[in-house]
C-alpha cells in the first residue's frame, strides 16, 4: 500500500476527509487507510461511515487498529490514543 492511500484526519469538517477518501478510490486505490489521534478519532469513524454509507456502497471496513503513541510535549511525555481504519473494495 502506498503512502498516498492514507488520509490523516484532523480538525477540518468531516466532508473534507470524505472527499479525500472518495478521491483516492476513484483514482484507483484498492485500499485507503484513515488515520487519526486523540480527539480526532471520533471524526475518523464518522469519515469511514459517511464514505461507506453515502458515497461508496461497495467499500467495506477491512480492519481497525488501535494503539497508544507517546508524544513529547512541553509538559513531558503524554500518551495519545490512535486509530487506523482500513477501507477496501
HTML snippet that shows the backbone in 3Dmol.js (N, CA, C, O; Angstrom):
<script src="https://3Dmol.org/build/3Dmol-min.js"></script>
<div id="view" style="width:600px;height:400px;position:relative"></div>
<script>
const pdb = `
ATOM      1  N   UNK A   1       0.849  -1.187   0.000  1.00  0.00           N
ATOM      2  CA  UNK A   1       0.000   0.000   0.000  1.00  0.00           C
ATOM      3  C   UNK A   1       0.888   1.242   0.000  1.00  0.00           C
ATOM      4  O   UNK A   1       1.808   1.360   0.809  1.00  0.00           O
ATOM      5  N   UNK A   2       0.606   2.146  -0.899  1.00  0.00           N
ATOM      6  CA  UNK A   2       1.396   3.370  -0.999  1.00  0.00           C
ATOM      7  C   UNK A   2       1.008   4.346   0.103  1.00  0.00           C
ATOM      8  O   UNK A   2      -0.101   4.298   0.635  1.00  0.00           O
ATOM      9  N   UNK A   3       1.936   5.225   0.432  1.00  0.00           N
ATOM     10  CA  UNK A   3       1.640   6.249   1.439  1.00  0.00           C
ATOM     11  C   UNK A   3       0.565   7.219   0.940  1.00  0.00           C
ATOM     12  O   UNK A   3      -0.062   7.920   1.734  1.00  0.00           O
ATOM     13  N   UNK A   4       0.357   7.255  -0.380  1.00  0.00           N
ATOM     14  CA  UNK A   4      -0.664   8.140  -0.942  1.00  0.00           C
ATOM     15  C   UNK A   4      -2.062   7.715  -0.510  1.00  0.00           C
ATOM     16  O   UNK A   4      -2.986   8.528  -0.502  1.00  0.00           O
ATOM     17  N   UNK A   5      -2.214   6.463  -0.156  1.00  0.00           N
ATOM     18  CA  UNK A   5      -3.534   5.926   0.167  1.00  0.00           C
ATOM     19  C   UNK A   5      -3.873   6.085   1.643  1.00  0.00           C
ATOM     20  O   UNK A   5      -4.616   5.279   2.204  1.00  0.00           O
ATOM     21  N   UNK A   6      -3.329   7.125   2.272  1.00  0.00           N
ATOM     22  CA  UNK A   6      -3.579   7.394   3.692  1.00  0.00           C
ATOM     23  C   UNK A   6      -4.229   8.760   3.820  1.00  0.00           C
ATOM     24  O   UNK A   6      -3.770   9.733   3.223  1.00  0.00           O
ATOM     25  N   UNK A   7      -5.315   8.829   4.612  1.00  0.00           N
ATOM     26  CA  UNK A   7      -5.973  10.101   4.902  1.00  0.00           C
ATOM     27  C   UNK A   7      -5.800  10.354   6.396  1.00  0.00           C
ATOM     28  O   UNK A   7      -6.315   9.603   7.224  1.00  0.00           O
ATOM     29  N   UNK A   8      -5.073  11.417   6.732  1.00  0.00           N
ATOM     30  CA  UNK A   8      -4.881  11.779   8.127  1.00  0.00           C
ATOM     31  C   UNK A   8      -5.999  12.730   8.541  1.00  0.00           C
ATOM     32  O   UNK A   8      -6.169  13.791   7.940  1.00  0.00           O
ATOM     33  N   UNK A   9      -6.760  12.354   9.565  1.00  0.00           N
ATOM     34  CA  UNK A   9      -7.911  13.144   9.999  1.00  0.00           C
ATOM     35  C   UNK A   9      -7.485  14.072  11.127  1.00  0.00           C
ATOM     36  O   UNK A   9      -6.837  13.658  12.088  1.00  0.00           O
ATOM     37  N   UNK A  10      -7.866  15.343  10.985  1.00  0.00           N
ATOM     38  CA  UNK A  10      -7.552  16.350  11.995  1.00  0.00           C
ATOM     39  C   UNK A  10      -8.791  17.123  12.386  1.00  0.00           C
ATOM     40  O   UNK A  10      -9.813  16.532  12.733  1.00  0.00           O
ATOM     41  N   UNK A  11      -8.707  18.453  12.331  1.00  0.00           N
ATOM     42  CA  UNK A  11      -9.786  19.304  12.837  1.00  0.00           C
ATOM     43  C   UNK A  11     -10.711  19.870  11.763  1.00  0.00           C
ATOM     44  O   UNK A  11     -11.628  20.626  12.081  1.00  0.00           O
ATOM     45  N   UNK A  12     -10.487  19.520  10.500  1.00  0.00           N
ATOM     46  CA  UNK A  12     -11.350  20.045   9.438  1.00  0.00           C
ATOM     47  C   UNK A  12     -12.716  19.348   9.483  1.00  0.00           C
ATOM     48  O   UNK A  12     -12.875  18.341  10.173  1.00  0.00           O
ATOM     49  N   UNK A  13     -13.700  19.884   8.748  1.00  0.00           N
ATOM     50  CA  UNK A  13     -15.021  19.226   8.710  1.00  0.00           C
ATOM     51  C   UNK A  13     -14.940  17.820   8.105  1.00  0.00           C
ATOM     52  O   UNK A  13     -14.070  17.531   7.283  1.00  0.00           O
ATOM     53  N   UNK A  14     -15.857  16.962   8.527  1.00  0.00           N
ATOM     54  CA  UNK A  14     -15.869  15.557   8.102  1.00  0.00           C
ATOM     55  C   UNK A  14     -15.889  15.442   6.577  1.00  0.00           C
ATOM     56  O   UNK A  14     -15.178  14.611   6.012  1.00  0.00           O
ATOM     57  N   UNK A  15     -16.689  16.263   5.910  1.00  0.00           N
ATOM     58  CA  UNK A  15     -16.848  16.125   4.457  1.00  0.00           C
ATOM     59  C   UNK A  15     -15.540  16.372   3.703  1.00  0.00           C
ATOM     60  O   UNK A  15     -15.360  15.829   2.614  1.00  0.00           O
ATOM     61  N   UNK A  16     -14.629  17.170   4.247  1.00  0.00           N
ATOM     62  CA  UNK A  16     -13.329  17.366   3.606  1.00  0.00           C
ATOM     63  C   UNK A  16     -12.581  16.037   3.505  1.00  0.00           C
ATOM     64  O   UNK A  16     -11.975  15.737   2.477  1.00  0.00           O
ATOM     65  N   UNK A  17     -12.626  15.242   4.577  1.00  0.00           N
ATOM     66  CA  UNK A  17     -11.925  13.968   4.598  1.00  0.00           C
ATOM     67  C   UNK A  17     -12.664  12.913   3.784  1.00  0.00           C
ATOM     68  O   UNK A  17     -12.038  12.057   3.159  1.00  0.00           O
ATOM     69  N   UNK A  18     -14.004  12.973   3.789  1.00  0.00           N
ATOM     70  CA  UNK A  18     -14.797  12.049   2.966  1.00  0.00           C
ATOM     71  C   UNK A  18     -14.436  12.260   1.497  1.00  0.00           C
ATOM     72  O   UNK A  18     -14.265  11.293   0.755  1.00  0.00           O
ATOM     73  N   UNK A  19     -14.322  13.511   1.079  1.00  0.00           N
ATOM     74  CA  UNK A  19     -13.934  13.822  -0.295  1.00  0.00           C
ATOM     75  C   UNK A  19     -12.556  13.236  -0.615  1.00  0.00           C
ATOM     76  O   UNK A  19     -12.339  12.717  -1.710  1.00  0.00           O
ATOM     77  N   UNK A  20     -11.634  13.318   0.335  1.00  0.00           N
ATOM     78  CA  UNK A  20     -10.290  12.767   0.127  1.00  0.00           C
ATOM     79  C   UNK A  20     -10.353  11.244  -0.047  1.00  0.00           C
ATOM     80  O   UNK A  20      -9.660  10.691  -0.900  1.00  0.00           O
ATOM     81  N   UNK A  21     -11.176  10.570   0.755  1.00  0.00           N
ATOM     82  CA  UNK A  21     -11.313   9.110   0.661  1.00  0.00           C
ATOM     83  C   UNK A  21     -11.931   8.729  -0.681  1.00  0.00           C
ATOM     84  O   UNK A  21     -11.429   7.838  -1.366  1.00  0.00           O
ATOM     85  N   UNK A  22     -13.018   9.401  -1.058  1.00  0.00           N
ATOM     86  CA  UNK A  22     -13.689   9.102  -2.331  1.00  0.00           C
ATOM     87  C   UNK A  22     -12.732   9.341  -3.496  1.00  0.00           C
ATOM     88  O   UNK A  22     -12.702   8.556  -4.443  1.00  0.00           O
ATOM     89  N   UNK A  23     -11.954  10.416  -3.433  1.00  0.00           N
ATOM     90  CA  UNK A  23     -10.983  10.729  -4.486  1.00  0.00           C
ATOM     91  C   UNK A  23      -9.938   9.625  -4.605  1.00  0.00           C
ATOM     92  O   UNK A  23      -9.570   9.238  -5.714  1.00  0.00           O
ATOM     93  N   UNK A  24      -9.457   9.114  -3.469  1.00  0.00           N
ATOM     94  CA  UNK A  24      -8.469   8.027  -3.504  1.00  0.00           C
ATOM     95  C   UNK A  24      -9.026   6.801  -4.220  1.00  0.00           C
ATOM     96  O   UNK A  24      -8.358   6.221  -5.077  1.00  0.00           O
ATOM     97  N   UNK A  25     -10.251   6.407  -3.867  1.00  0.00           N
ATOM     98  CA  UNK A  25     -10.842   5.236  -4.510  1.00  0.00           C
ATOM     99  C   UNK A  25     -11.101   5.481  -5.990  1.00  0.00           C
ATOM    100  O   UNK A  25     -10.889   4.584  -6.805  1.00  0.00           O
ATOM    101  N   UNK A  26     -11.554   6.678  -6.353  1.00  0.00           N
ATOM    102  CA  UNK A  26     -11.836   6.985  -7.759  1.00  0.00           C
ATOM    103  C   UNK A  26     -10.567   7.036  -8.598  1.00  0.00           C
ATOM    104  O   UNK A  26     -10.620   6.845  -9.813  1.00  0.00           O
ATOM    105  N   UNK A  27      -9.422   7.293  -7.960  1.00  0.00           N
ATOM    106  CA  UNK A  27      -8.165   7.327  -8.708  1.00  0.00           C
ATOM    107  C   UNK A  27      -7.497   5.957  -8.742  1.00  0.00           C
ATOM    108  O   UNK A  27      -6.344   5.842  -9.159  1.00  0.00           O
ATOM    109  N   UNK A  28      -8.210   4.916  -8.307  1.00  0.00           N
ATOM    110  CA  UNK A  28      -7.719   3.554  -8.499  1.00  0.00           C
ATOM    111  C   UNK A  28      -7.184   2.848  -7.272  1.00  0.00           C
ATOM    112  O   UNK A  28      -6.698   1.722  -7.389  1.00  0.00           O
ATOM    113  N   UNK A  29      -7.251   3.458  -6.105  1.00  0.00           N
ATOM    114  CA  UNK A  29      -6.737   2.798  -4.899  1.00  0.00           C
ATOM    115  C   UNK A  29      -7.622   1.609  -4.535  1.00  0.00           C
ATOM    116  O   UNK A  29      -8.848   1.699  -4.597  1.00  0.00           O
ATOM    117  N   UNK A  30      -6.995   0.493  -4.153  1.00  0.00           N
ATOM    118  CA  UNK A  30      -7.754  -0.684  -3.708  1.00  0.00           C
ATOM    119  C   UNK A  30      -8.122  -0.559  -2.232  1.00  0.00           C
ATOM    120  O   UNK A  30      -9.207  -0.968  -1.818  1.00  0.00           O
ATOM    121  N   UNK A  31      -7.208   0.010  -1.443  1.00  0.00           N
ATOM    122  CA  UNK A  31      -7.417   0.216  -0.008  1.00  0.00           C
ATOM    123  C   UNK A  31      -7.061   1.654   0.344  1.00  0.00           C
ATOM    124  O   UNK A  31      -6.163   2.252  -0.249  1.00  0.00           O
ATOM    125  N   UNK A  32      -7.782   2.197   1.323  1.00  0.00           N
ATOM    126  CA  UNK A  32      -7.465   3.529   1.846  1.00  0.00           C
ATOM    127  C   UNK A  32      -7.447   3.434   3.366  1.00  0.00           C
ATOM    128  O   UNK A  32      -8.371   2.899   3.980  1.00  0.00           O
ATOM    129  N   UNK A  33      -6.383   3.959   3.961  1.00  0.00           N
ATOM    130  CA  UNK A  33      -6.285   3.972   5.425  1.00  0.00           C
ATOM    131  C   UNK A  33      -6.681   5.349   5.941  1.00  0.00           C
ATOM    132  O   UNK A  33      -6.214   6.372   5.439  1.00  0.00           O
ATOM    133  N   UNK A  34      -7.540   5.363   6.941  1.00  0.00           N
ATOM    134  CA  UNK A  34      -7.942   6.601   7.612  1.00  0.00           C
ATOM    135  C   UNK A  34      -7.277   6.576   8.982  1.00  0.00           C
ATOM    136  O   UNK A  34      -7.517   5.669   9.779  1.00  0.00           O
ATOM    137  N   UNK A  35      -6.443   7.572   9.251  1.00  0.00           N
ATOM    138  CA  UNK A  35      -5.690   7.585  10.500  1.00  0.00           C
ATOM    139  C   UNK A  35      -6.007   8.838  11.300  1.00  0.00           C
ATOM    140  O   UNK A  35      -6.195   9.918  10.740  1.00  0.00           O
ATOM    141  N   UNK A  36      -6.064   8.679  12.630  1.00  0.00           N
ATOM    142  CA  UNK A  36      -6.344   9.824  13.497  1.00  0.00           C
ATOM    143  C   UNK A  36      -5.767   9.555  14.885  1.00  0.00           C
ATOM    144  O   UNK A  36      -5.511   8.414  15.268  1.00  0.00           O
ATOM    145  N   UNK A  37      -5.571  10.661  15.630  1.00  0.00           N
ATOM    146  CA  UNK A  37      -5.106  10.566  17.008  1.00  0.00           C
ATOM    147  C   UNK A  37      -5.986  11.418  17.899  1.00  0.00           C
ATOM    148  O   UNK A  37      -6.558  12.415  17.457  1.00  0.00           O
ATOM    149  N   UNK A  38      -6.089  11.021  19.151  1.00  0.00           N
ATOM    150  CA  UNK A  38      -6.748  11.837  20.171  1.00  0.00           C
ATOM    151  C   UNK A  38      -8.193  12.140  19.872  1.00  0.00           C
ATOM    152  O   UNK A  38      -8.979  11.244  19.564  1.00  0.00           O
ATOM    153  N   UNK A  39      -8.541  13.415  19.965  1.00  0.00           N
ATOM    154  CA  UNK A  39      -9.935  13.820  19.794  1.00  0.00           C
ATOM    155  C   UNK A  39     -10.449  13.673  18.373  1.00  0.00           C
ATOM    156  O   UNK A  39     -11.656  13.746  18.144  1.00  0.00           O
ATOM    157  N   UNK A  40      -9.557  13.468  17.418  1.00  0.00           N
ATOM    158  CA  UNK A  40      -9.977  13.310  16.021  1.00  0.00           C
ATOM    159  C   UNK A  40     -10.450  11.890  15.719  1.00  0.00           C
ATOM    160  O   UNK A  40     -10.920  11.620  14.614  1.00  0.00           O
ATOM    161  N   UNK A  41     -10.330  10.971  16.696  1.00  0.00           N
ATOM    162  CA  UNK A  41     -10.714   9.580  16.455  1.00  0.00           C
ATOM    163  C   UNK A  41     -12.196   9.465  16.091  1.00  0.00           C
ATOM    164  O   UNK A  41     -12.548   8.742  15.159  1.00  0.00           O
ATOM    165  N   UNK A  42     -13.061  10.169  16.817  1.00  0.00           N
ATOM    166  CA  UNK A  42     -14.492  10.080  16.502  1.00  0.00           C
ATOM    167  C   UNK A  42     -14.783  10.644  15.112  1.00  0.00           C
ATOM    168  O   UNK A  42     -15.673  10.155  14.417  1.00  0.00           O
ATOM    169  N   UNK A  43     -14.039  11.665  14.710  1.00  0.00           N
ATOM    170  CA  UNK A  43     -14.216  12.223  13.359  1.00  0.00           C
ATOM    171  C   UNK A  43     -13.764  11.202  12.312  1.00  0.00           C
ATOM    172  O   UNK A  43     -14.373  11.109  11.246  1.00  0.00           O
ATOM    173  N   UNK A  44     -12.717  10.442  12.595  1.00  0.00           N
ATOM    174  CA  UNK A  44     -12.244   9.414  11.659  1.00  0.00           C
ATOM    175  C   UNK A  44     -13.297   8.329  11.470  1.00  0.00           C
ATOM    176  O   UNK A  44     -13.503   7.849  10.355  1.00  0.00           O
ATOM    177  N   UNK A  45     -13.961   7.941  12.554  1.00  0.00           N
ATOM    178  CA  UNK A  45     -15.038   6.945  12.458  1.00  0.00           C
ATOM    179  C   UNK A  45     -16.175   7.505  11.607  1.00  0.00           C
ATOM    180  O   UNK A  45     -16.732   6.797  10.768  1.00  0.00           O
ATOM    181  N   UNK A  46     -16.519   8.779  11.823  1.00  0.00           N
ATOM    182  CA  UNK A  46     -17.555   9.422  11.010  1.00  0.00           C
ATOM    183  C   UNK A  46     -17.167   9.418   9.531  1.00  0.00           C
ATOM    184  O   UNK A  46     -18.004   9.144   8.671  1.00  0.00           O
ATOM    185  N   UNK A  47     -15.912   9.717   9.234  1.00  0.00           N
ATOM    186  CA  UNK A  47     -15.437   9.740   7.844  1.00  0.00           C
ATOM    187  C   UNK A  47     -15.619   8.363   7.205  1.00  0.00           C
ATOM    188  O   UNK A  47     -16.097   8.258   6.075  1.00  0.00           O
ATOM    189  N   UNK A  48     -15.239   7.317   7.924  1.00  0.00           N
ATOM    190  CA  UNK A  48     -15.371   5.961   7.386  1.00  0.00           C
ATOM    191  C   UNK A  48     -16.835   5.620   7.134  1.00  0.00           C
ATOM    192  O   UNK A  48     -17.170   5.078   6.082  1.00  0.00           O
ATOM    193  N   UNK A  49     -17.702   5.929   8.079  1.00  0.00           N
ATOM    194  CA  UNK A  49     -19.112   5.570   7.949  1.00  0.00           C
ATOM    195  C   UNK A  49     -19.816   6.382   6.871  1.00  0.00           C
ATOM    196  O   UNK A  49     -20.600   5.823   6.104  1.00  0.00           O
ATOM    197  N   UNK A  50     -19.561   7.678   6.790  1.00  0.00           N
ATOM    198  CA  UNK A  50     -20.188   8.508   5.750  1.00  0.00           C
ATOM    199  C   UNK A  50     -19.692   8.075   4.374  1.00  0.00           C
ATOM    200  O   UNK A  50     -20.471   8.006   3.423  1.00  0.00           O
ATOM    201  N   UNK A  51     -18.403   7.784   4.269  1.00  0.00           N
ATOM    202  CA  UNK A  51     -17.838   7.339   2.985  1.00  0.00           C
ATOM    203  C   UNK A  51     -18.530   6.059   2.518  1.00  0.00           C
ATOM    204  O   UNK A  51     -18.909   5.941   1.353  1.00  0.00           O
ATOM    205  N   UNK A  52     -18.691   5.104   3.433  1.00  0.00           N
ATOM    206  CA  UNK A  52     -19.301   3.818   3.075  1.00  0.00           C
ATOM    207  C   UNK A  52     -20.788   3.945   2.786  1.00  0.00           C
ATOM    208  O   UNK A  52     -21.277   3.408   1.792  1.00  0.00           O
ATOM    209  N   UNK A  53     -21.510   4.649   3.646  1.00  0.00           N
ATOM    210  CA  UNK A  53     -22.971   4.640   3.515  1.00  0.00           C
ATOM    211  C   UNK A  53     -23.483   5.549   2.403  1.00  0.00           C
ATOM    212  O   UNK A  53     -24.451   5.197   1.728  1.00  0.00           O
ATOM    213  N   UNK A  54     -22.865   6.700   2.195  1.00  0.00           N
ATOM    214  CA  UNK A  54     -23.406   7.658   1.224  1.00  0.00           C
ATOM    215  C   UNK A  54     -22.763   7.604  -0.149  1.00  0.00           C
ATOM    216  O   UNK A  54     -23.441   7.794  -1.159  1.00  0.00           O
ATOM    217  N   UNK A  55     -21.446   7.345  -0.199  1.00  0.00           N
ATOM    218  CA  UNK A  55     -20.724   7.531  -1.459  1.00  0.00           C
ATOM    219  C   UNK A  55     -20.140   6.253  -2.045  1.00  0.00           C
ATOM    220  O   UNK A  55     -20.044   6.131  -3.266  1.00  0.00           O
ATOM    221  N   UNK A  56     -19.748   5.301  -1.207  1.00  0.00           N
ATOM    222  CA  UNK A  56     -19.049   4.117  -1.696  1.00  0.00           C
ATOM    223  C   UNK A  56     -19.693   2.843  -1.131  1.00  0.00           C
ATOM    224  O   UNK A  56     -19.131   2.216  -0.233  1.00  0.00           O
ATOM    225  N   UNK A  57     -20.866   2.457  -1.651  1.00  0.00           N
ATOM    226  CA  UNK A  57     -21.566   1.294  -1.086  1.00  0.00           C
ATOM    227  C   UNK A  57     -20.812  -0.027  -1.267  1.00  0.00           C
ATOM    228  O   UNK A  57     -21.070  -0.980  -0.533  1.00  0.00           O
ATOM    229  N   UNK A  58     -19.882  -0.101  -2.235  1.00  0.00           N
ATOM    230  CA  UNK A  58     -19.142  -1.347  -2.482  1.00  0.00           C
ATOM    231  C   UNK A  58     -17.886  -1.465  -1.626  1.00  0.00           C
ATOM    232  O   UNK A  58     -17.148  -2.442  -1.748  1.00  0.00           O
ATOM    233  N   UNK A  59     -17.633  -0.487  -0.764  1.00  0.00           N
ATOM    234  CA  UNK A  59     -16.434  -0.478   0.081  1.00  0.00           C
ATOM    235  C   UNK A  59     -16.782  -1.025   1.469  1.00  0.00           C
ATOM    236  O   UNK A  59     -17.836  -0.716   2.026  1.00  0.00           O
ATOM    237  N   UNK A  60     -15.876  -1.841   2.012  1.00  0.00           N
ATOM    238  CA  UNK A  60     -16.089  -2.414   3.340  1.00  0.00           C
ATOM    239  C   UNK A  60     -14.928  -2.029   4.267  1.00  0.00           C
ATOM    240  O   UNK A  60     -13.866  -1.601   3.816  1.00  0.00           O
ATOM    241  N   UNK A  61     -15.161  -2.193   5.560  1.00  0.00           N
ATOM    242  CA  UNK A  61     -14.101  -1.973   6.544  1.00  0.00           C
ATOM    243  C   UNK A  61     -13.282  -3.252   6.608  1.00  0.00           C
ATOM    244  O   UNK A  61     -13.783  -4.293   7.032  1.00  0.00           O
ATOM    245  N   UNK A  62     -12.018  -3.177   6.187  1.00  0.00           N
ATOM    246  CA  UNK A  62     -11.159  -4.361   6.177  1.00  0.00           C
ATOM    247  C   UNK A  62     -10.469  -4.567   7.517  1.00  0.00           C
ATOM    248  O   UNK A  62     -10.137  -5.695   7.884  1.00  0.00           O
ATOM    249  N   UNK A  63     -10.253  -3.474   8.249  1.00  0.00           N
ATOM    250  CA  UNK A  63      -9.566  -3.633   9.525  1.00  0.00           C
ATOM    251  C   UNK A  63      -9.562  -2.350  10.322  1.00  0.00           C
ATOM    252  O   UNK A  63      -9.622  -1.248   9.776  1.00  0.00           O
ATOM    253  N   UNK A  64      -9.488  -2.525  11.646  1.00  0.00           N
ATOM    254  CA  UNK A  64      -9.383  -1.382  12.542  1.00  0.00           C
ATOM    255  C   UNK A  64      -8.275  -1.700  13.533  1.00  0.00           C
ATOM    256  O   UNK A  64      -8.305  -2.736  14.197  1.00  0.00           O
ATOM    257  N   UNK A  65      -7.306  -0.815  13.630  1.00  0.00           N
ATOM    258  CA  UNK A  65      -6.233  -0.998  14.596  1.00  0.00           C
ATOM    259  C   UNK A  65      -6.210   0.194  15.543  1.00  0.00           C
ATOM    260  O   UNK A  65      -6.338   1.343  15.121  1.00  0.00           O
ATOM    261  N   UNK A  66      -6.045  -0.099  16.829  1.00  0.00           N
ATOM    262  CA  UNK A  66      -5.929   0.966  17.803  1.00  0.00           C
ATOM    263  C   UNK A  66      -4.578   0.843  18.491  1.00  0.00           C
ATOM    264  O   UNK A  66      -4.029  -0.250  18.624  1.00  0.00           O
ATOM    265  N   UNK A  67      -4.055   1.977  18.923  1.00  0.00           N
ATOM    266  CA  UNK A  67      -2.756   1.971  19.579  1.00  0.00           C
ATOM    267  C   UNK A  67      -2.624   3.203  20.457  1.00  0.00           C
ATOM    268  O   UNK A  67      -3.486   4.081  20.463  1.00  0.00           O
ATOM    269  N   UNK A  68      -1.533   3.248  21.192  1.00  0.00           N
ATOM    270  CA  UNK A  68      -1.211   4.414  22.004  1.00  0.00           C
ATOM    271  C   UNK A  68       0.161   4.908  21.588  1.00  0.00           C
ATOM    272  O   UNK A  68       1.120   4.137  21.539  1.00  0.00           O
ATOM    273  N   UNK A  69       0.253   6.196  21.289  1.00  0.00           N
ATOM    274  CA  UNK A  69       1.525   6.786  20.905  1.00  0.00           C
ATOM    275  C   UNK A  69       1.994   7.708  22.014  1.00  0.00           C
ATOM    276  O   UNK A  69       1.192   8.398  22.644  1.00  0.00           O
ATOM    277  N   UNK A  70       3.301   7.717  22.249  1.00  0.00           N
ATOM    278  CA  UNK A  70       3.885   8.591  23.263  1.00  0.00           C
ATOM    279  C   UNK A  70       4.413   9.831  22.565  1.00  0.00           C
ATOM    280  O   UNK A  70       5.280   9.742  21.696  1.00  0.00           O
ATOM    281  N   UNK A  71       3.884  10.997  22.951  1.00  0.00           N
ATOM    282  CA  UNK A  71       4.317  12.264  22.374  1.00  0.00           C
ATOM    283  C   UNK A  71       5.110  13.059  23.408  1.00  0.00           C
ATOM    284  O   UNK A  71       4.761  13.087  24.588  1.00  0.00           O
ATOM    285  N   UNK A  72       6.169  13.697  22.953  1.00  0.00           N
ATOM    286  CA  UNK A  72       6.931  14.579  23.829  1.00  0.00           C
ATOM    287  C   UNK A  72       6.374  15.991  23.702  1.00  0.00           C
ATOM    288  O   UNK A  72       6.442  16.599  22.634  1.00  0.00           O
ATOM    289  N   UNK A  73       5.827  16.503  24.789  1.00  0.00           N
ATOM    290  CA  UNK A  73       5.276  17.852  24.785  1.00  0.00           C
ATOM    291  C   UNK A  73       6.095  18.720  25.730  1.00  0.00           C
ATOM    292  O   UNK A  73       7.054  18.253  26.344  1.00  0.00           O
ATOM    293  N   UNK A  74       5.706  19.986  25.841  1.00  0.00           N
ATOM    294  CA  UNK A  74       6.422  20.879  26.749  1.00  0.00           C
ATOM    295  C   UNK A  74       6.199  20.496  28.205  1.00  0.00           C
ATOM    296  O   UNK A  74       6.937  20.934  29.087  1.00  0.00           O
ATOM    297  N   UNK A  75       5.172  19.674  28.457  1.00  0.00           N
ATOM    298  CA  UNK A  75       4.891  19.219  29.823  1.00  0.00           C
ATOM    299  C   UNK A  75       5.417  17.810  30.072  1.00  0.00           C
ATOM    300  O   UNK A  75       5.046  17.185  31.066  1.00  0.00           O
ATOM    301  N   UNK A  76       6.269  17.298  29.195  1.00  0.00           N
ATOM    302  CA  UNK A  76       6.792  15.950  29.339  1.00  0.00           C
ATOM    303  C   UNK A  76       6.126  15.001  28.364  1.00  0.00           C
ATOM    304  O   UNK A  76       5.526  15.426  27.377  1.00  0.00           O
ATOM    305  N   UNK A  77       6.236  13.715  28.647  1.00  0.00           N
ATOM    306  CA  UNK A  77       5.654  12.715  27.754  1.00  0.00           C
ATOM    307  C   UNK A  77       4.161  12.562  28.021  1.00  0.00           C
ATOM    308  O   UNK A  77       3.716  12.574  29.169  1.00  0.00           O
ATOM    309  N   UNK A  78       3.396  12.416  26.939  1.00  0.00           N
ATOM    310  CA  UNK A  78       1.949  12.248  27.030  1.00  0.00           C
ATOM    311  C   UNK A  78       1.541  11.070  26.160  1.00  0.00           C
ATOM    312  O   UNK A  78       2.050  10.907  25.052  1.00  0.00           O
ATOM    313  N   UNK A  79       0.631  10.257  26.655  1.00  0.00           N
ATOM    314  CA  UNK A  79       0.080   9.159  25.859  1.00  0.00           C
ATOM    315  C   UNK A  79      -1.118   9.661  25.074  1.00  0.00           C
ATOM    316  O   UNK A  79      -1.999  10.320  25.625  1.00  0.00           O
ATOM    317  N   UNK A  80      -1.150   9.347  23.784  1.00  0.00           N
ATOM    318  CA  UNK A  80      -2.254   9.751  22.920  1.00  0.00           C
ATOM    319  C   UNK A  80      -2.770   8.512  22.201  1.00  0.00           C
ATOM    320  O   UNK A  80      -1.992   7.761  21.613  1.00  0.00           O
ATOM    321  N   UNK A  81      -4.075   8.300  22.248  1.00  0.00           N
ATOM    322  CA  UNK A  81      -4.684   7.176  21.543  1.00  0.00           C
ATOM    323  C   UNK A  81      -4.674   7.438  20.040  1.00  0.00           C
ATOM    324  O   UNK A  81      -4.754   8.583  19.595  1.00  0.00           O
ATOM    325  N   UNK A  82      -4.576   6.364  19.272  1.00  0.00           N
ATOM    326  CA  UNK A  82      -4.572   6.482  17.815  1.00  0.00           C
ATOM    327  C   UNK A  82      -5.424   5.367  17.221  1.00  0.00           C
ATOM    328  O   UNK A  82      -5.575   4.300  17.816  1.00  0.00           O
ATOM    329  N   UNK A  83      -5.983   5.630  16.031  1.00  0.00           N
ATOM    330  CA  UNK A  83      -6.785   4.623  15.340  1.00  0.00           C
ATOM    331  C   UNK A  83      -6.407   4.639  13.866  1.00  0.00           C
ATOM    332  O   UNK A  83      -6.069   5.679  13.300  1.00  0.00           O
ATOM    333  N   UNK A  84      -6.473   3.452  13.261  1.00  0.00           N
ATOM    334  CA  UNK A  84      -6.253   3.315  11.827  1.00  0.00           C
ATOM    335  C   UNK A  84      -7.361   2.420  11.277  1.00  0.00           C
ATOM    336  O   UNK A  84      -7.460   1.245  11.631  1.00  0.00           O
ATOM    337  N   UNK A  85      -8.191   2.993  10.409  1.00  0.00           N
ATOM    338  CA  UNK A  85      -9.309   2.264   9.818  1.00  0.00           C
ATOM    339  C   UNK A  85      -8.956   2.018   8.343  1.00  0.00           C
ATOM    340  O   UNK A  85      -8.686   2.956   7.594  1.00  0.00           O
ATOM    341  N   UNK A  86      -8.964   0.738   7.944  1.00  0.00           N
ATOM    342  CA  UNK A  86      -8.652   0.402   6.556  1.00  0.00           C
ATOM    343  C   UNK A  86      -9.944   0.083   5.810  1.00  0.00           C
ATOM    344  O   UNK A  86     -10.674  -0.839   6.174  1.00  0.00           O
ATOM    345  N   UNK A  87     -10.212   0.853   4.768  1.00  0.00           N
ATOM    346  CA  UNK A  87     -11.363   0.609   3.904  1.00  0.00           C
ATOM    347  C   UNK A  87     -10.853  -0.028   2.619  1.00  0.00           C
ATOM    348  O   UNK A  87      -9.789   0.342   2.122  1.00  0.00           O
ATOM    349  N   UNK A  88     -11.608  -0.990   2.074  1.00  0.00           N
ATOM    350  CA  UNK A  88     -11.181  -1.631   0.841  1.00  0.00           C
ATOM    351  C   UNK A  88     -12.348  -2.098   0.011  1.00  0.00           C
ATOM    352  O   UNK A  88     -13.457  -2.291   0.509  1.00  0.00           O
ATOM    353  N   UNK A  89     -12.072  -2.277  -1.282  1.00  0.00           N
ATOM    354  CA  UNK A  89     -13.110  -2.763  -2.190  1.00  0.00           C
ATOM    355  C   UNK A  89     -13.125  -4.280  -2.190  1.00  0.00           C
ATOM    356  O   UNK A  89     -13.931  -4.889  -2.893  1.00  0.00           O
TER     357      UNK A  89
END
`;
const viewer = $3Dmol.createViewer("view");
viewer.addModel(pdb, "pdb");
viewer.setStyle({}, {cartoon: {color: "spectrum"}});
viewer.zoomTo();
viewer.render();
</script>
